[in-house]
Amino acid sequence: MSSTYTKKQVADLVKGDLDFETVHLMLSMPKDEDRYKFYMETINENLDYDHQAIGALGPHLNYVIRSDNEEIVVMCDCGHDFGQYRNNWKLNALIYVRDNVEKMEQIYPAIMAPDTSWQVYREYYCPSCGIQHCVEAPTPWYPVMHDLQPDFATFYEWMGQPAPAKI
């Protein structure tokens, strides 16, 4: 089955340059087989390292097969390695916690900020390039959330492709 979208459209989607109507159609229609291939080609073309990205965890944050040992890790676009993909990458990030009124008022007007005895913001940054990868808004006592544990074996089986060696 060939894609109903071109590689250029997928690249424009990744860059944020695709028109709203096409984005809406891409999201709401069944996925085609070529879209993942186009998406990963686009991601890999824009990386500054030789490891192969096999999935995106977020903007500028990817699941990558390391070229030296074929381990799957979470890696920033800048090349910072957050560790093995089964572990929570956030524990290897720089974490800034907005846990008082002064810190919340840096982003909210005084009366609009959440009560920090009920909610804090945890901001996760890459230690190498400083890009913000994630923000959580938990109660102060809640542990760091592990967002996703991908099942690569099932994913590659579903795609009809051989899975990476070390999953």
Beta strands, then each sheet from edge to edge (+ up, - down):
strand 1: 52-58
strand 2: 61-65
strand 3: 72-76
strand 4: 81-84
strand 5: 94-98
strand 6: 121-125
strand 7: 132-136
sheet 1: 1+ 2- 3+ 4-
sheet 2: 5+ 6- 7+
end
